[in-house]
Amino acid sequence: MEKKTPPKEFEEWISEKWGTERLPVGGVVPYQSSYGYKTGDWSAYKAHIDKEKCIGCLNCFFYCPDSAIAMDENNKAEADFDFCKGCGVCAQHCPVDAIEMKSLR
């Protein structure tokens, strides 16, 4: 597979327009930098987890695209509403229906 690079003209245009100091190298961001930006405040739904039903299978933890699920000291799932966007992926993958998506509106 051939590695593709931007044309030299494009690099020059970017450098002239913004300068190289203001544009970080693409794809290089600090590890876990998204934790500094809380994004869960705009969702229409939130994941509500019934800890009595939760069997600690970790499906929700692994499938959540925003890493908004953590496991508590009893190995029960809990949602971090600072990052939960209400997509419902966790609820779809819960084998015991312990997660219900509730409307915030």
C-alpha positions in Angstrom: 0.0 0.0 0.0 1.4 3.3 -1.0 1.7 6.1 1.6 -0.1 9.2 0.5 1.2 12.6 1.4 -0.4 16.0 0.8 1.0 18.0 -2.2 3.8 20.4 -1.4 1.5 23.3 -2.5 -1.0 22.3 0.2 1.7 22.3 2.9 2.9 25.7 1.8 -0.6 27.1 1.7 -1.2 25.9 5.3 2.1 27.3 6.5 1.5 30.7 4.9 -2.1 30.9 6.1 -1.7 29.8 9.8 2.0 29.1 10.4 3.3 25.9 11.6 3.4 26.9 15.3 -0.4 27.1 15.5 -1.2 23.8 13.9 -0.2 20.7 15.8 0.8 17.5 14.0 -2.4 15.7 13.1 -3.2 12.6 15.0 -0.9 13.4 17.9 -3.0 14.2 21.0 -2.2 13.5 24.6 -3.6 10.3 26.1 -7.1 10.6 27.6 -7.3 14.3 26.5 -11.0 13.9 26.0 -11.6 13.6 29.7 -11.0 17.4 29.9 -14.1 18.0 27.7 -17.4 17.0 29.2 -19.7 16.2 26.4 -22.7 14.5 28.1 -24.7 17.7 28.7 -26.4 17.8 25.3 -27.9 14.4 25.0 -31.6 13.7 24.9 -31.3 10.3 26.7 -29.3 8.9 29.6 -28.5 5.4 30.5 -30.1 4.3 33.8 -28.7 1.1 35.1 -30.6 -1.2 37.4 -27.8 -2.6 39.7 -30.1 -5.3 40.9 -30.3 -6.7 37.4 -26.7 -6.0 36.4 -24.6 -9.2 36.2 -21.3 -7.5 35.7 -20.7 -9.0 32.2 -18.8 -5.9 31.0 -20.7 -5.7 27.7 -21.8 -2.1 28.3 -18.3 -1.2 29.4 -16.7 -2.6 26.2 -19.3 -1.4 23.7 -19.8 2.2 25.0 -18.2 4.4 22.3 -17.6 7.2 24.7 -16.1 5.2 27.6 -18.9 6.5 29.8 -19.5 3.2 31.7 -17.4 2.2 34.7 -17.7 -0.7 37.1 -18.1 0.0 40.8 -16.6 -1.9 43.7 -19.3 -4.6 43.4 -18.6 -5.1 39.7 -21.8 -3.4 38.8 -22.0 -1.0 35.8 -22.5 2.8 36.4 -22.8 5.5 33.8 -20.7 8.7 33.9 -23.2 11.3 32.8 -20.4 13.8 32.1 -19.7 11.8 29.0 -22.8 9.7 28.3 -24.4 11.0 25.0 -27.4 8.8 25.3 -26.7 6.7 22.2 -28.1 3.5 23.7 -25.4 1.2 22.6 -24.9 0.0 26.1 -28.6 -0.9 26.5 -28.6 -2.8 23.2 -25.7 -5.0 24.3 -27.0 -5.7 27.9 -28.0 -9.4 28.0 -30.3 -8.9 31.0 -31.9 -5.6 30.1 -30.4 -3.8 33.1 -30.0 -0.6 31.2 -32.9 1.6 30.2 -32.5 4.7 28.1 -34.6 7.5 29.7 -35.6 10.7 28.0 -34.4 14.0 29.5 -37.1 16.0 27.7 
